[in-house]
């Protein structure tokens, strides 16, 4: 179990450093170009890992359409997240993204027919309150309202970034729903591989819309974004191999520690009081969802044990 937790923490660190690199070049490099780099260079560690695990043969699929849908939604999530990181501080974007598991709960009920019990409904409502608190300064500030009216300025850019981050959380939740469908028949190797391949192609398709020729630092950052994304994905997958999802899920919130530290040291980014308070409320609601999921898992295990006849 400890190994799974350590893998999860390592993946959170990799993804946060990746997000910091995206923020550092976000104002100069189009989001589509960043999506391409994130996916193309991630293929290197992922293919090496699959080869080392002897799972290259597991990437075959009979459901290319399902992978295409998952990848399309995943690319939209990346585009929104990357666009948000270019406009708002790293800690703010990280905390807004914590709304994704809450949105997944709602979508799972609507799309997959999963039951919505009272604890989950309460957790989702609490999480929405936290998101509203994070957005409150962007809506009520007079400078922000003038920026919205004029359609320009830092206030408008910050609001756009927050909305992009929330859009990224929504599309990430949509991707999670599609993954739940895929894993019923597809291997983890195929889900990871085809997402990376399709998202590389989607990113490459944005080339005619104005990529930039990177300087040395930007090129290093783009390669680093892809490598860190691939390694983070490997760590995340490995974590689920050594521990149950309900055990390692809370350690996703270690990204806030990394985001606050890196954001302050690298960019001087610190969240405001509303952002921090709202983020903590969203984290609390996420813990409530995880707790309920763990309880349901125990109940399902007991029910299966009772249903099984004695040997």
JOHUCOR-V454717 format. One record per helix or strand of 2 or more residues. SS is the DSSP state (H for helix, E for strand). FROM is the first residue (numbers start at 1). TO is the last residue. If there is no record, write none. Layout:
ss->SS from->FROM to->TO
ss->SS from->FROM to->TO
This chain:
ss->H from->2 to->25
ss->H from->31 to->40
ss->H from->42 to->53
ss->H from->56 to->59
ss->H from->64 to->85
ss->H from->90 to->97
ss->H from->100 to->111
ss->H from->118 to->140
ss->H from->142 to->150
ss->H from->154 to->182
ss->H from->188 to->204
ss->H from->207 to->209
ss->H from->216 to->242
ss->H from->245 to->267
ss->H from->273 to->307
